[in-house]
Amino acid sequence: MKLQVCGGCNAKISASSLKATLDILEVFKRKEVLEGFAKNDDAAIIKLSDDIAVALTCDFFPPMVEDPFAFGEIAAANALSDIYAMGGEPVAALNLVCFPEEEDRSILEEILKGGAAKLKEAQCSLVGGHSIHDPRIKYGLCVMGILNPQKIYSNNSSRVGDKLILTKPLGVSLLSSARTVGECEDKYFKGAVESMRTLNKYACEILKKYKVNAMTDVTGFGLIGHLSEMVSDTAVIYSKNLKILPGAKEAAEEFLFTAGGQRNRKSYADLVDFEIQDFALEEVLFDPQTSGGLLAALAEDGEKALEELKAAGIPAAIVGEIIPPQDKKIIVR
């Protein structure tokens, strides 16, 4: 019982195409809506009172692994991540299901079991959902969370001097691409699966103890794309500090690129100054991440936060910092 591998966040529409489409919409905004999609934030925020706001998001995609249960876990972890990126606590979720009419129903059962397992781990209630017949399997969640409206982590409020912490290694789509052509060792792909199925809950709980100026999760637009949304000044990425999944950079060196990575390069290349001469590393930075890590801009105690994350077994690293504006939005050194 295996799934056809074809998706994950690598299936996203390119950032430039998506923006062009959304820009033509005339949107009515209620006064209760504190955050919508205008700033490309990770979840919508609706204020209910001075102390309580709702965070609302949804995410779904085709499989990026063959195992249905693991696919359900990954899709759920990915959808929940948007709530954590805003500093919220997931409360309830709805399943979003596309499934072929003629397909074996046991596959769908395993997918939903995987999703339910991650929701249980997140202490988030499954309260319903919607399903349709579709030629290709797709799964995800609509998730509602709660948070204090005075303590929202936006994705675009970093400041000069902030240290940038990334809580997961990069390279999952490169490994998935290599896997589809038989060029990825099992041990490397298992590492990617383990990273994708890991909730960002634990990293979020630690980061909330510190002064976080901005936070997002790194998913389909890659580290470069999501960092570009976080920065109004200039960000420096220290390439030597990056954590990369074993086998991912080697896949890039063998030109096993992803379509999503090339879309990201086209959308964001003009924002980046690569001071290094390493094309494979560029591909890692543009690589779409499925259920990637949290990217947090900390005003102070970055090293202390990093120590606590590492002590909890989270493979975090300080990957850069925010500096005064220069010619490019992102500099890679």
Disulfide bonds with the S-S distance in Angstrom:
none
